[in-house]
Amino acid sequence: MFELVIKDVAYPLNFGMGFVRKLDKSVNIPVDGLPGVKKDIGLTYAIMSLMDNDIVMLANVIDIANEGQNPRLTKAAIDAYLEDENTNIEELFDKILGFFKSANCTKRTAARVDAALKEAVMTETKN
């Protein structure tokens, strides 16, 4: 369990199986060779989006990770926190990505996405 502190209130964020299931279902792609079959890839997509500094994905991830927790953040509170000029957005992206990299249910996917990104950068640099 991780916490995000906003205005001296600690909000728990859970990157467990419920989080993974909900996030994964948010994006899916067709499976080659299997008509009508789709693979859920929301977790992978979210990690890539966070690495690309997608602020909307950041808000969505915080909201889903706080779902079912007490105290509960509202979407309006998350948006206000992200809009606040005193919020260090870069640090927040790093912290949330750090949660993905260390939570048991997400760390293998995060490592795979990170390795693929590094490989793509190395390939791009060579060309």
KAHU-V803617 format. One record per helix or strand. SS is the DSSP state (alpha for helix, beta for strand). FROM is the first residue (numbers start at 1). TO is the last residue. Records with the same first field share a line. If there is no record, write none. Layout:
# KAHU-V803617
SS->FROM-TO, FROM-TO
This chain:
# KAHU-V803617
beta->2-6, 9-13, 28-30, 38-40
alpha->17-24, 42-51, 55-66, 75-83, 89-102, 107-126
